[in-house]
Amino acid sequence: MYRRGVSSRTRKLVIGGAAAALLGSALAVGTGMSQAAESGASSGNINALVPALGFSPGNPNATADRVGPTGVKVPGRCPPTQAQVNAQVALKNASFPSGTDLESRIQRFEKTLSAIQDLKCPASSTTLLGRLNSLTALRANANRDNILRGLGLNETPADKAAAGSGDAAANGATGNAGASSGNINALVPALGFSPGNPNATADRVGPTGVKVPGRCPPTQAQVNAQVALKNASFPSGTDLESRIQRFEKTLSAIQDLKCPASSTTLLGRLNSLTALRANANRDNILRGLGLNETPAG
């Protein structure tokens, strides 16, 4: 009887221990899943998900303003560094959208702009607002799904337009051909924003965040043709003054076509070039830039 009693108690202890072990394992798995699900923006992936600011960080000790990438003055300490913005995004958001659908893209830009404002810098110290506007414009575009399939994770139609013309410039410019040759297409800077609708009667928000005529900017081809028409020769050099002249002549052509500079990103990019005139390190900076690339992008 005694031995059977011991055996019975032993069996209960073993069964109880096994149940506890199973419960502990389940809790561990559940906790691990919960932690993985809730880590969200705190993971290392945040650095790959936050859009690039599009402009060089400010000097944290600056007391004077500087010209931002959209052509308006911003505090000289702005924008923050990309790392600072990434950290602020992670701090504010338990999760951060990672999808390639339109609304996920828009939310990434909106949350990043909110983080920049938390860090006491204006949206105009980055190119984010103009790029966001080119995304929100797709909401009314029936072809948006096809357009999105051709874009990288945080690429926008505004980025695509600028990159396309920039690639052409990098691949096609040779010698000092002048504006009368086919090389004009490779020498004129990209406008940085999608062309307007020539039949539009209402305004739309341009790449710098201000309203512009809905028909603006002209197409890149129209601007290139106007540049060729106005200029017997067009600078093709990689020196600072040649770069500046290309932007100035392109802006002049856009104004001839009755569109404001704010319907493109040219003025902000030009300002980042003219700022190099006072920079003793400008030659080294220029060596790292493509033909029509600027410190602002």
GIFENDA-V319717 format. One record per residue. N is the residue number from 1. PSI is psi in whole degrees, 0 to 359 (NA if undefined). Layout:
n:N psi:PSI
n:N psi:PSI
//
This chain:
n:1 psi:316
n:2 psi:316
n:3 psi:323
n:4 psi:322
n:5 psi:316
n:6 psi:316
n:7 psi:320
n:8 psi:315
n:9 psi:322
n:10 psi:317
n:11 psi:320
n:12 psi:318
n:13 psi:317
n:14 psi:314
n:15 psi:317
n:16 psi:319
n:17 psi:319
n:18 psi:317
n:19 psi:318
n:20 psi:320
n:21 psi:316
n:22 psi:318
n:23 psi:317
n:24 psi:320
n:25 psi:317
n:26 psi:318
n:27 psi:320
n:28 psi:316
n:29 psi:315
n:30 psi:316
n:31 psi:317
n:32 psi:318
n:33 psi:319
n:34 psi:316
n:35 psi:319
n:36 psi:321
n:37 psi:327
n:38 psi:355
n:39 psi:324
n:40 psi:235
n:41 psi:352
n:42 psi:352
n:43 psi:169
n:44 psi:342
n:45 psi:344
n:46 psi:325
n:47 psi:333
n:48 psi:347
n:49 psi:333
n:50 psi:129
n:51 psi:149
n:52 psi:146
n:53 psi:334
n:54 psi:8
n:55 psi:149
n:56 psi:144
n:57 psi:150
n:58 psi:176
n:59 psi:115
n:60 psi:342
n:61 psi:1
n:62 psi:142
n:63 psi:344
n:64 psi:159
n:65 psi:164
n:66 psi:165
n:67 psi:124
n:68 psi:182
n:69 psi:346
n:70 psi:4
n:71 psi:0
n:72 psi:159
n:73 psi:140
n:74 psi:161
n:75 psi:138
n:76 psi:342
n:77 psi:358
n:78 psi:153
n:79 psi:172
n:80 psi:176
n:81 psi:160
n:82 psi:320
n:83 psi:320
n:84 psi:318
n:85 psi:316
n:86 psi:317
n:87 psi:321
n:88 psi:322
n:89 psi:314
n:90 psi:322
n:91 psi:322
n:92 psi:338
n:93 psi:116
n:94 psi:331
n:95 psi:158
n:96 psi:127
n:97 psi:138
n:98 psi:2
n:99 psi:166
n:100 psi:3
n:101 psi:164
n:102 psi:313
n:103 psi:325
n:104 psi:319
n:105 psi:313
n:106 psi:315
n:107 psi:323
n:108 psi:317
n:109 psi:317
n:110 psi:316
n:111 psi:327
n:112 psi:318
n:113 psi:322
n:114 psi:320
n:115 psi:321
n:116 psi:320
n:117 psi:325
n:118 psi:328
n:119 psi:16
n:120 psi:37
n:121 psi:146
n:122 psi:157
n:123 psi:329
n:124 psi:355
n:125 psi:3
n:126 psi:176
n:127 psi:11
n:128 psi:319
n:129 psi:316
n:130 psi:320
n:131 psi:322
n:132 psi:318
n:133 psi:325
n:134 psi:337
n:135 psi:312
n:136 psi:332
n:137 psi:336
n:138 psi:342
n:139 psi:329
n:140 psi:7
n:141 psi:116
n:142 psi:340
n:143 psi:16
n:144 psi:323
n:145 psi:319
n:146 psi:322
n:147 psi:316
n:148 psi:326
n:149 psi:337
n:150 psi:6
n:151 psi:146
n:152 psi:178
n:153 psi:311
n:154 psi:18
n:155 psi:147
n:156 psi:166
n:157 psi:326
n:158 psi:320
n:159 psi:318
n:160 psi:317
n:161 psi:317
n:162 psi:318
n:163 psi:322
n:164 psi:314
n:165 psi:327
n:166 psi:320
n:167 psi:320
n:168 psi:320
n:169 psi:317
n:170 psi:327
n:171 psi:340
n:172 psi:344
n:173 psi:125
n:174 psi:129
n:175 psi:195
n:176 psi:70
n:177 psi:337
n:178 psi:164
n:179 psi:346
n:180 psi:349
n:181 psi:172
n:182 psi:344
n:183 psi:352
n:184 psi:326
n:185 psi:334
n:186 psi:346
n:187 psi:332
n:188 psi:129
n:189 psi:149
n:190 psi:146
n:191 psi:334
n:192 psi:10
n:193 psi:149
n:194 psi:145
n:195 psi:151
n:196 psi:177
n:197 psi:115
n:198 psi:342
n:199 psi:2
n:200 psi:141
n:201 psi:344
n:202 psi:159
n:203 psi:164
n:204 psi:166
n:205 psi:125
n:206 psi:182
n:207 psi:346
n:208 psi:4
n:209 psi:0
n:210 psi:159
n:211 psi:140
n:212 psi:161
n:213 psi:138
n:214 psi:342
n:215 psi:359
n:216 psi:154
n:217 psi:172
n:218 psi:175
n:219 psi:160
n:220 psi:321
n:221 psi:320
n:222 psi:318
n:223 psi:315
n:224 psi:317
n:225 psi:320
n:226 psi:321
n:227 psi:314
n:228 psi:321
n:229 psi:323
n:230 psi:338
n:231 psi:117
n:232 psi:330
n:233 psi:157
n:234 psi:127
n:235 psi:137
n:236 psi:2
n:237 psi:166
n:238 psi:2
n:239 psi:164
n:240 psi:314
n:241 psi:325
n:242 psi:319
n:243 psi:313
n:244 psi:315
n:245 psi:322
n:246 psi:317
n:247 psi:317
n:248 psi:316
n:249 psi:327
n:250 psi:318
n:251 psi:322
n:252 psi:318
n:253 psi:322
n:254 psi:321
n:255 psi:325
n:256 psi:327
n:257 psi:16
n:258 psi:37
n:259 psi:145
n:260 psi:156
n:261 psi:330
n:262 psi:356
n:263 psi:4
n:264 psi:176
n:265 psi:11
n:266 psi:319
n:267 psi:316
n:268 psi:320
n:269 psi:321
n:270 psi:317
n:271 psi:326
n:272 psi:335
n:273 psi:312
n:274 psi:331
n:275 psi:337
n:276 psi:343
n:277 psi:330
n:278 psi:8
n:279 psi:116
n:280 psi:340
n:281 psi:16
n:282 psi:323
n:283 psi:318
n:284 psi:321
n:285 psi:316
n:286 psi:325
n:287 psi:337
n:288 psi:6
n:289 psi:146
n:290 psi:178
n:291 psi:310
n:292 psi:19
n:293 psi:148
n:294 psi:168
n:295 psi:335
n:296 psi:352
n:297 psi:NA
//
